[in-house]
Amino acid sequence: MNVSTIGQAEPLAQRLSELRGRAPQRSLDARALAALAANPGCRRRAVLDAAGVDKAAVAGHLGHPAPFGQSPFAIARGNVFESRLKENGYAALLEPLRRRLGLPPDATALAVPDLLPRSAPAVRAERTREVLAEAAAAPGAWTLLDHPMLRLTVAGGPAYLEPDAVVVHDGRCTVVEIKSFPVLDGSADPAKVGAAARQAAVYVLALQEAAAAAAGQPVDDSPYAEQKLPGSPESSVLLVCPKDFGNRPTAVAVDIRRELATTRRQLDRLTRVEELLAALPSGTTFDLAPDEAGCPTRPVGELAAALEALTAAYSPDCLSSCELGFHCRAQARCADSVEQLGRTVRGELGSLRTVTEALAAAAGRGAGEPADADGAEQAEAAARLAHAAALRAEALGRSAG
């Protein structure tokens, strides 16, 4: 029996559980989805994330641990800031929301429903869906959803996402993200704001899907369409951050239409998980086989071979967004692949696939008569490289003179 037949006979969840092995499932959060959307051609990450595999543990066992993720200090600072916002009935949080959204001055006019925070993700998502539908049907009411659980379909499978807050007002909703980086003189670090915008775009996509499901309509195919259904999210989100160097919060509105369209388009390009699983060899698993102390016992070569069954789309950007980035970089270097130089360079080199070929072309070696379209493309790339090498040599000669 081949893998395709097995995939048809077994439920998707069971097959993903087999890939994960005995390790607990890692949830696919908005950060991971934003990173996955930035590199939709990486089948390796798509399958590992869908299966809930701990990529950091896999990378560590392979000998390429990644210094990746938020520092404990930043996490603790964020938790302290968020807890202060929620003291005294969300008093500190409501102040900037009133200024930005026009919340009523009477705090009792704001409903804060129980979203069953200790329940399973599927139960929480269903509860959030019910509350969203009720709040959207009450035009004059204001509702604050504290850490709701949203469901988003990604590559044919469900992903559960947890934004910091969602405010429902006048039949619409606004995503509120609480961040601990400061807003200094009315502006914040553009890189951090951009990362927050990409993360928030994933939440907005999930809210669009929920609004469409509640209305019994499919989500519009166009990533640029503006949804106007009851409970639809606004195309701008609110970032609540510390003002200057204190703990007083301020809210900054961020238009995420560009990030929303990009993320939607990239996620739609992802191959369905079932198709990727069908191409895997029989018996493939990423189980680390931990012993009683929790230490992995899986042979490193065996685990590396399992990863090789999934094509990676490495670029230097992966080092800051994926736990397996350093492992994939080592593979790209061993293969002398031009992918290690970045997507832009890879595109410029055409059919030149290795660094050795590119250096030879720059030195004027290996460029013959093009026999076909690939040969013509390679000859063109070689000519550009040779010209760039000549310009560099000329500039260095002038500098030395």
LINTAKA-V728923 format. One record per helix or strand of 3 or more residues. SS is the DSSP state (helix for helix, strand for strand). FROM is the first residue (numbers start at 0). LEN is the number of residues. If there is no record, write none. Layout:
SS & FROM & LEN
SS & FROM & LEN
//
This chain:
helix & 2 & 7
helix & 11 & 9
helix & 29 & 9
helix & 42 & 9
helix & 54 & 7
helix & 71 & 14
helix & 86 & 15
helix & 106 & 3
helix & 120 & 16
strand & 141 & 5
strand & 149 & 5
strand & 156 & 5
strand & 164 & 5
strand & 171 & 7
helix & 189 & 25
strand & 235 & 8
strand & 248 & 7
helix & 256 & 13
helix & 272 & 6
helix & 299 & 9
helix & 315 & 5
helix & 324 & 10
helix & 337 & 4
helix & 342 & 6
helix & 354 & 8
helix & 372 & 28
//
